Amino acid sequence: MLIVNSVKALYNCLEKIIIINSMSQNNKPRKIIIIEDEKTLAGLYADKLVEAGFEVKVFTDASEILKGCEFYKPEIAFVDHTLGSEKISGTDAIPILRKCNPHMKIVMLTNYSEFQVKDNAKQAGADDYLLKINTPPDALVSYVQQH
């Protein structure tokens, strides 16, 4: 019985740590935007982040980025490199996001593993670069909790 109670207490403690990590400094859920043209994938990422206590907005249309950024004021942005049939790429969107919030963490989340794409994203102002194939929804939650 003592072991069961200890495990329950440890679980409750860990649950509180996870909730605290999902909060920003002002005790509100951290705001995250996902800019992804694949609605199903964006939904999977968003659902897991919301489940972990984050506030998430998804943008599938590049024309909404600036308006959404200014209105929503996210702390973290995950940006896909290819935005469907849009005239701008995720790399093109990075300076727009950076102008909206110079302190926002911007992460290119894509399946392009070519060095040139990664280098272009970094030069445009991305803080980090993740490959979707290596970043299932649970891993994205862990990434946010650690950053």
TIRO-2110 file (N, C-alpha, C; in Angstrom, 1 decimal):
// TIRO-2110
0.8, -1.2, 0.0, N, 1, A
0.0, 0.0, 0.0, CA, 1, A
0.9, 1.3, 0.0, C, 1, A
2.0, 1.2, 0.7, N, 2, A
2.9, 2.3, 0.8, CA, 2, A
3.5, 2.7, -0.6, C, 2, A
3.8, 1.6, -1.3, N, 3, A
4.4, 1.8, -2.7, CA, 3, A
3.3, 2.4, -3.6, C, 3, A
2.1, 1.9, -3.5, N, 4, A
1.0, 2.5, -4.3, CA, 4, A
0.8, 4.0, -4.1, C, 4, A
0.8, 4.3, -2.8, N, 5, A
0.6, 5.7, -2.4, CA, 5, A
1.8, 6.6, -2.9, C, 5, A
3.0, 6.0, -2.8, N, 6, A
4.2, 6.7, -3.2, CA, 6, A
4.2, 7.0, -4.8, C, 6, A
3.8, 5.9, -5.5, N, 7, A
3.6, 6.1, -6.9, CA, 7, A
2.6, 7.1, -7.3, C, 7, A
1.4, 7.1, -6.6, N, 8, A
0.4, 8.1, -6.9, CA, 8, A
0.9, 9.5, -6.6, C, 8, A
1.6, 9.7, -5.5, N, 9, A
2.1, 11.0, -5.2, CA, 9, A
3.2, 11.4, -6.2, C, 9, A
4.0, 10.5, -6.7, N, 10, A
5.0, 10.9, -7.7, CA, 10, A
4.3, 11.2, -9.0, C, 10, A
3.2, 10.5, -9.4, N, 11, A
2.5, 10.8, -10.6, CA, 11, A
1.8, 12.2, -10.5, C, 11, A
1.2, 12.5, -9.3, N, 12, A
0.6, 13.8, -9.2, CA, 12, A
1.6, 14.9, -9.3, C, 12, A
2.8, 14.7, -8.7, N, 13, A
3.9, 15.7, -8.7, CA, 13, A
4.3, 15.9, -10.2, C, 13, A
4.5, 14.8, -10.9, N, 14, A
4.9, 14.9, -12.3, CA, 14, A
3.9, 15.6, -13.2, C, 14, A
2.6, 15.3, -12.9, N, 15, A
1.5, 16.0, -13.6, CA, 15, A
1.5, 17.5, -13.4, C, 15, A
1.8, 17.9, -12.2, N, 16, A
1.9, 19.4, -11.9, CA, 16, A
3.1, 20.0, -12.6, C, 16, A
4.2, 19.3, -12.7, N, 17, A
5.3, 19.8, -13.4, CA, 17, A
5.0, 20.0, -14.9, C, 17, A
4.3, 19.0, -15.5, N, 18, A
4.0, 19.1, -16.9, CA, 18, A
3.0, 20.3, -17.1, C, 18, A
2.1, 20.5, -16.2, N, 19, A
1.2, 21.7, -16.3, CA, 19, A
1.9, 23.0, -16.2, C, 19, A
2.8, 23.1, -15.2, N, 20, A
3.6, 24.3, -15.0, CA, 20, A
4.5, 24.6, -16.2, C, 20, A
5.1, 23.5, -16.8, N, 21, A
5.9, 23.7, -18.0, CA, 21, A
5.1, 24.2, -19.2, C, 21, A
3.8, 23.9, -19.2, N, 22, A
3.0, 24.3, -20.4, CA, 22, A
2.5, 25.7, -20.2, C, 22, A
2.8, 26.3, -19.1, N, 23, A
2.4, 27.7, -18.9, CA, 23, A
3.6, 28.7, -19.2, C, 23, A
3.2, 29.9, -19.6, N, 24, A
4.2, 30.9, -19.8, CA, 24, A
4.5, 31.6, -18.5, C, 24, A
5.3, 32.6, -18.5, N, 25, A
5.7, 33.2, -17.2, CA, 25, A
4.5, 33.9, -16.5, C, 25, A
3.4, 34.3, -17.2, N, 26, A
2.3, 34.9, -16.6, CA, 26, A
1.2, 33.9, -16.2, C, 26, A
1.5, 32.7, -16.1, N, 27, A
0.6, 31.6, -15.7, CA, 27, A
-0.6, 31.4, -16.7, C, 27, A
-0.4, 31.8, -17.9, N, 28, A
-1.4, 31.5, -18.9, CA, 28, A
-0.8, 30.4, -19.8, C, 28, A
-1.6, 29.6, -20.5, N, 29, A
-1.1, 28.6, -21.4, CA, 29, A
-0.2, 29.3, -22.5, C, 29, A
0.9, 28.6, -22.8, N, 30, A
1.7, 29.1, -23.9, CA, 30, A
1.0, 29.1, -25.2, C, 30, A
1.1, 30.1, -26.0, N, 31, A
0.4, 30.2, -27.2, CA, 31, A
1.4, 29.8, -28.4, C, 31, A
0.8, 28.9, -29.2, N, 32, A
1.6, 28.3, -30.3, CA, 32, A
0.8, 28.4, -31.6, C, 32, A
1.5, 28.7, -32.7, N, 33, A
0.8, 28.7, -34.0, CA, 33, A
1.5, 27.6, -34.8, C, 33, A
0.7, 26.9, -35.6, N, 34, A
1.2, 25.9, -36.6, CA, 34, A
0.8, 26.4, -37.9, C, 34, A
1.8, 26.6, -38.8, N, 35, A
1.5, 27.0, -40.2, CA, 35, A
1.8, 25.8, -41.0, C, 35, A
0.8, 25.1, -41.5, N, 36, A
0.9, 23.8, -42.1, CA, 36, A
-0.3, 23.7, -43.1, C, 36, A
0.0, 23.4, -44.4, N, 37, A
-1.0, 23.2, -45.4, CA, 37, A
-1.7, 21.9, -45.3, C, 37, A
-1.1, 20.9, -44.7, N, 38, A
-1.7, 19.6, -44.6, CA, 38, A
-2.6, 19.6, -43.3, C, 38, A
-3.9, 19.8, -43.5, N, 39, A
-4.8, 20.0, -42.4, CA, 39, A
-4.8, 18.8, -41.4, C, 39, A
-4.7, 17.6, -41.9, N, 40, A
-4.8, 16.4, -41.0, CA, 40, A
-3.6, 16.4, -40.1, C, 40, A
-2.4, 16.6, -40.7, N, 41, A
-1.2, 16.6, -39.9, CA, 41, A
-1.2, 17.8, -38.9, C, 41, A
-1.6, 18.9, -39.3, N, 42, A
-1.7, 20.1, -38.4, CA, 42, A
-2.7, 19.8, -37.3, C, 42, A
-3.8, 19.1, -37.6, N, 43, A
-4.7, 18.7, -36.5, CA, 43, A
-4.2, 17.8, -35.5, C, 43, A
-3.4, 16.8, -36.0, N, 44, A
-2.7, 15.9, -35.1, CA, 44, A
-1.8, 16.6, -34.1, C, 44, A
-0.9, 17.5, -34.7, N, 45, A
0.0, 18.2, -33.8, CA, 45, A
-0.8, 19.1, -32.9, C, 45, A
-1.8, 19.8, -33.4, N, 46, A
-2.6, 20.8, -32.5, CA, 46, A
-3.3, 20.0, -31.4, C, 46, A
-3.9, 18.9, -31.7, N, 47, A
-4.6, 18.1, -30.7, CA, 47, A
-3.7, 17.7, -29.6, C, 47, A
-2.5, 17.2, -29.9, N, 48, A
-1.6, 16.8, -28.8, CA, 48, A
-1.1, 17.9, -28.0, C, 48, A
-0.9, 19.1, -28.6, N, 49, A
-0.4, 20.3, -27.9, CA, 49, A
-1.5, 20.8, -27.0, C, 49, A
-2.7, 20.8, -27.5, N, 50, A
-3.8, 21.3, -26.6, CA, 50, A
-4.0, 20.3, -25.5, C, 50, A
-3.9, 19.0, -25.7, N, 51, A
-4.1, 18.0, -24.7, CA, 51, A
-3.0, 18.2, -23.6, C, 51, A
-1.9, 18.7, -24.0, N, 52, A
-0.8, 18.9, -23.0, CA, 52, A
-0.9, 20.3, -22.3, C, 52, A
-2.0, 21.1, -22.7, N, 53, A
-2.2, 22.3, -21.9, CA, 53, A
-1.8, 23.6, -22.7, C, 53, A
-1.4, 23.5, -23.9, N, 54, A
-1.1, 24.6, -24.7, CA, 54, A
-2.3, 25.2, -25.5, C, 54, A
-2.2, 26.5, -25.8, N, 55, A
-3.2, 27.1, -26.6, CA, 55, A
-2.6, 27.2, -28.0, C, 55, A
-3.4, 26.6, -29.0, N, 56, A
-2.9, 26.4, -30.3, CA, 56, A
-3.8, 27.0, -31.4, C, 56, A
-3.2, 27.6, -32.4, N, 57, A
-4.0, 28.1, -33.6, CA, 57, A
-3.3, 27.5, -34.8, C, 57, A
-4.1, 27.0, -35.7, N, 58, A
-3.5, 26.5, -37.0, CA, 58, A
-3.9, 27.4, -38.1, C, 58, A
-2.9, 27.7, -39.0, N, 59, A
-3.1, 28.4, -40.2, CA, 59, A
-2.7, 27.6, -41.3, C, 59, A
-3.6, 27.4, -42.3, N, 60, A
-3.3, 26.6, -43.5, CA, 60, A
-3.1, 27.5, -44.7, C, 60, A
-3.4, 28.8, -44.5, N, 61, A
-3.3, 29.8, -45.6, CA, 61, A
-2.3, 30.8, -45.2, C, 61, A
-1.3, 31.0, -46.0, N, 62, A
-0.2, 31.9, -45.7, CA, 62, A
-0.7, 33.4, -45.6, C, 62, A
-1.8, 33.7, -46.3, N, 63, A
-2.3, 35.0, -46.3, CA, 63, A
-2.8, 35.4, -44.9, C, 63, A
-3.1, 34.5, -44.0, N, 64, A
-3.6, 34.7, -42.7, CA, 64, A
-2.5, 34.9, -41.7, C, 64, A
-1.2, 34.7, -42.0, N, 65, A
-0.1, 34.6, -41.1, CA, 65, A
0.0, 35.9, -40.3, C, 65, A
0.2, 37.0, -41.0, N, 66, A
0.4, 38.3, -40.3, CA, 66, A
-0.8, 38.7, -39.4, C, 66, A
-2.0, 38.6, -39.9, N, 67, A
-3.2, 38.9, -39.2, CA, 67, A
-3.3, 38.0, -37.9, C, 67, A
-3.1, 36.7, -38.1, N, 68, A
-3.1, 35.8, -37.0, CA, 68, A
-2.0, 36.1, -36.0, C, 68, A
-0.9, 36.4, -36.4, N, 69, A
0.3, 36.6, -35.5, CA, 69, A
0.0, 37.9, -34.7, C, 69, A
-0.4, 38.9, -35.3, N, 70, A
-0.7, 40.2, -34.6, CA, 70, A
-1.8, 40.0, -33.6, C, 70, A
-2.9, 39.3, -34.0, N, 71, A
-4.0, 39.2, -33.1, CA, 71, A
-3.8, 38.2, -32.0, C, 71, A
-3.1, 37.0, -32.3, N, 72, A
-3.0, 35.9, -31.4, CA, 72, A
-1.7, 36.1, -30.5, C, 72, A
-0.7, 36.7, -31.0, N, 73, A
0.6, 36.9, -30.2, CA, 73, A
1.2, 35.6, -29.7, C, 73, A
1.6, 34.7, -30.6, N, 74, A
2.1, 33.4, -30.1, CA, 74, A
3.5, 33.6, -29.6, C, 74, A
3.9, 32.6, -28.8, N, 75, A
5.3, 32.6, -28.2, CA, 75, A
6.2, 31.6, -29.1, C, 75, A
5.5, 30.7, -29.8, N, 76, A
6.2, 29.7, -30.6, CA, 76, A
5.5, 29.5, -31.9, C, 76, A
6.2, 29.4, -33.0, N, 77, A
5.6, 29.2, -34.3, CA, 77, A
6.3, 28.0, -34.9, C, 77, A
5.5, 27.0, -35.4, N, 78, A
6.0, 25.9, -36.2, CA, 78, A
5.6, 26.1, -37.6, C, 78, A
6.5, 26.2, -38.5, N, 79, A
6.3, 26.6, -39.9, CA, 79, A
6.7, 25.5, -40.8, C, 79, A
5.8, 25.1, -41.7, N, 80, A
6.2, 24.1, -42.8, CA, 80, A
6.9, 24.9, -43.9, C, 80, A
7.8, 24.2, -44.6, N, 81, A
8.5, 24.8, -45.7, CA, 81, A
7.6, 25.1, -46.9, C, 81, A
6.9, 24.0, -47.2, N, 82, A
6.0, 24.1, -48.4, CA, 82, A
4.6, 24.4, -47.9, C, 82, A
4.0, 25.5, -48.4, N, 83, A
2.6, 25.9, -48.0, CA, 83, A
1.6, 25.7, -49.1, C, 83, A
1.6, 24.5, -49.7, N, 84, A
0.7, 24.1, -50.7, CA, 84, A
0.8, 25.0, -52.0, C, 84, A
-0.3, 25.6, -52.4, N, 85, A
-0.2, 26.3, -53.7, CA, 85, A
0.0, 27.8, -53.4, C, 85, A
0.4, 28.2, -52.2, N, 86, A
0.7, 29.6, -51.8, CA, 86, A
1.9, 30.1, -52.6, C, 86, A
1.9, 31.4, -52.7, N, 87, A
2.9, 32.1, -53.5, CA, 87, A
4.2, 32.3, -52.6, C, 87, A
4.0, 32.1, -51.3, N, 88, A
5.2, 32.2, -50.4, CA, 88, A
5.5, 30.9, -49.7, C, 88, A
6.7, 30.6, -49.4, N, 89, A
7.1, 29.4, -48.7, CA, 89, A
7.1, 29.7, -47.2, C, 89, A
7.3, 28.6, -46.4, N, 90, A
7.5, 28.8, -45.0, CA, 90, A
8.7, 29.7, -44.7, C, 90, A
9.8, 29.5, -45.5, N, 91, A
11.0, 30.3, -45.3, CA, 91, A
10.6, 31.8, -45.6, C, 91, A
9.8, 32.1, -46.5, N, 92, A
9.4, 33.5, -46.8, CA, 92, A
8.5, 34.0, -45.6, C, 92, A
7.8, 33.1, -44.9, N, 93, A
7.0, 33.6, -43.8, CA, 93, A
7.8, 33.9, -42.6, C, 93, A
8.9, 33.4, -42.4, N, 94, A
9.7, 33.6, -41.2, CA, 94, A
10.0, 35.0, -40.9, C, 94, A
10.5, 35.8, -41.8, N, 95, A
10.7, 37.3, -41.5, CA, 95, A
9.4, 38.0, -41.2, C, 95, A
8.3, 37.6, -41.7, N, 96, A
7.0, 38.2, -41.4, CA, 96, A
6.7, 37.9, -39.9, C, 96, A
6.9, 36.7, -39.5, N, 97, A
6.6, 36.3, -38.1, CA, 97, A
7.6, 37.0, -37.2, C, 97, A
8.8, 37.1, -37.6, N, 98, A
9.9, 37.7, -36.8, CA, 98, A
9.5, 39.2, -36.6, C, 98, A
9.0, 39.8, -37.6, N, 99, A
8.7, 41.2, -37.5, CA, 99, A
7.5, 41.4, -36.6, C, 99, A
6.6, 40.5, -36.6, N, 100, A
5.4, 40.5, -35.7, CA, 100, A
5.8, 40.4, -34.3, C, 100, A
6.7, 39.5, -34.0, N, 101, A
7.2, 39.3, -32.6, CA, 101, A
8.6, 38.9, -32.6, C, 101, A
9.5, 39.8, -32.4, N, 102, A
11.0, 39.5, -32.5, CA, 102, A
11.4, 38.5, -31.4, C, 102, A
10.6, 38.2, -30.4, N, 103, A
11.1, 37.3, -29.4, CA, 103, A
10.4, 35.9, -29.5, C, 103, A
9.6, 35.7, -30.5, N, 104, A
8.9, 34.5, -30.7, CA, 104, A
10.0, 33.4, -31.2, C, 104, A
9.8, 32.2, -30.7, N, 105, A
10.7, 31.1, -31.2, CA, 105, A
10.0, 30.6, -32.4, C, 105, A
10.8, 30.6, -33.5, N, 106, A
10.3, 30.1, -34.8, CA, 106, A
11.0, 28.8, -35.2, C, 106, A
10.2, 27.8, -35.4, N, 107, A
10.8, 26.5, -35.8, CA, 107, A
10.3, 26.0, -37.1, C, 107, A
11.2, 25.7, -38.0, N, 108, A
10.8, 25.2, -39.3, CA, 108, A
10.5, 23.7, -39.1, C, 108, A
9.3, 23.2, -39.4, N, 109, A
8.9, 21.8, -39.2, CA, 109, A
8.5, 21.3, -40.5, C, 109, A
9.4, 20.5, -41.1, N, 110, A
9.2, 20.1, -42.5, CA, 110, A
9.8, 18.7, -42.8, C, 110, A
9.6, 18.2, -44.0, N, 111, A
10.2, 17.0, -44.4, CA, 111, A
11.4, 17.2, -45.3, C, 111, A
11.7, 18.4, -45.6, N, 112, A
12.9, 18.7, -46.4, CA, 112, A
14.1, 18.6, -45.5, C, 112, A
15.0, 17.6, -45.9, N, 113, A
16.2, 17.4, -45.1, CA, 113, A
17.4, 18.0, -45.8, C, 113, A
17.2, 18.6, -46.9, N, 114, A
18.4, 19.2, -47.7, CA, 114, A
19.0, 20.3, -46.9, C, 114, A
20.3, 20.3, -46.9, N, 115, A
21.1, 21.4, -46.2, CA, 115, A
20.7, 22.8, -46.6, C, 115, A
20.4, 23.0, -47.9, N, 116, A
20.1, 24.3, -48.4, CA, 116, A
18.8, 24.8, -47.8, C, 116, A
17.8, 24.0, -47.7, N, 117, A
16.5, 24.4, -47.1, CA, 117, A
16.7, 24.8, -45.6, C, 117, A
17.5, 24.0, -44.9, N, 118, A
17.8, 24.2, -43.5, CA, 118, A
18.6, 25.5, -43.4, C, 118, A
19.6, 25.7, -44.2, N, 119, A
20.4, 26.9, -44.2, CA, 119, A
19.6, 28.2, -44.5, C, 119, A
18.7, 28.1, -45.5, N, 120, A
17.8, 29.2, -45.9, CA, 120, A
16.9, 29.6, -44.7, C, 120, A
16.4, 28.6, -44.1, N, 121, A
15.4, 28.8, -42.9, CA, 121, A
16.2, 29.5, -41.8, C, 121, A
17.4, 29.1, -41.5, N, 122, A
18.2, 29.7, -40.4, CA, 122, A
18.5, 31.1, -40.8, C, 122, A
18.9, 31.4, -42.1, N, 123, A
19.2, 32.7, -42.5, CA, 123, A
18.0, 33.6, -42.5, C, 123, A
16.8, 33.1, -42.7, N, 124, A
15.6, 33.9, -42.7, CA, 124, A
15.2, 34.2, -41.3, C, 124, A
15.8, 33.5, -40.3, N, 125, A
15.5, 33.8, -38.9, CA, 125, A
14.9, 32.7, -38.1, C, 125, A
14.9, 31.5, -38.6, N, 126, A
14.4, 30.4, -37.8, CA, 126, A
15.3, 30.1, -36.7, C, 126, A
14.8, 29.7, -35.5, N, 127, A
15.6, 29.4, -34.4, CA, 127, A
16.0, 27.9, -34.3, C, 127, A
15.2, 27.1, -35.0, N, 128, A
15.4, 25.7, -35.0, CA, 128, A
14.8, 25.0, -36.2, C, 128, A
15.1, 23.8, -36.5, N, 129, A
14.7, 23.1, -37.7, CA, 129, A
14.4, 21.6, -37.3, C, 129, A
13.2, 21.2, -37.5, N, 130, A
12.8, 19.8, -37.1, CA, 130, A
12.3, 19.1, -38.4, C, 130, A
12.6, 17.8, -38.5, N, 131, A
12.0, 17.0, -39.6, CA, 131, A
10.8, 16.4, -39.0, C, 131, A
9.7, 16.5, -39.8, N, 132, A
8.4, 15.9, -39.4, CA, 132, A
8.5, 14.4, -39.2, C, 132, A
9.3, 13.7, -40.1, N, 133, A
9.4, 12.3, -40.0, CA, 133, A
10.1, 11.8, -38.6, C, 133, A
10.8, 12.7, -38.0, N, 134, A
11.5, 12.5, -36.7, CA, 134, A
10.7, 13.1, -35.6, C, 134, A
9.6, 13.8, -35.9, N, 135, A
8.9, 14.6, -34.9, CA, 135, A
7.4, 14.2, -34.8, C, 135, A
7.0, 13.1, -34.3, N, 136, A
5.6, 12.7, -34.1, CA, 136, A
5.0, 13.7, -33.1, C, 136, A
3.7, 13.8, -33.0, N, 137, A
3.0, 14.7, -32.1, CA, 137, A
3.5, 14.7, -30.7, C, 137, A
3.7, 13.5, -30.1, N, 138, A
4.3, 13.5, -28.7, CA, 138, A
5.6, 14.1, -28.6, C, 138, A
6.5, 13.9, -29.6, N, 139, A
7.8, 14.5, -29.6, CA, 139, A
7.7, 16.1, -29.7, C, 139, A
6.7, 16.6, -30.5, N, 140, A
6.6, 18.0, -30.6, CA, 140, A
6.2, 18.6, -29.2, C, 140, A
5.3, 17.9, -28.5, N, 141, A
4.9, 18.3, -27.1, CA, 141, A
6.2, 18.4, -26.2, C, 141, A
7.0, 17.3, -26.3, N, 142, A
8.2, 17.3, -25.5, CA, 142, A
9.1, 18.4, -25.9, C, 142, A
9.2, 18.7, -27.2, N, 143, A
10.1, 19.8, -27.6, CA, 143, A
9.6, 21.1, -27.0, C, 143, A
8.3, 21.4, -27.1, N, 144, A
7.8, 22.6, -26.5, CA, 144, A
8.0, 22.7, -25.0, C, 144, A
7.8, 21.6, -24.3, N, 145, A
8.0, 21.6, -22.9, CA, 145, A
9.5, 21.9, -22.5, C, 145, A
10.4, 21.5, -23.3, N, 146, A
11.8, 21.7, -23.0, CA, 146, A
12.3, 23.0, -23.5, C, 146, A
11.6, 23.7, -24.3, N, 147, A
12.0, 25.0, -24.8, CA, 147, A
11.1, 26.1, -24.3, C, 147, A
END
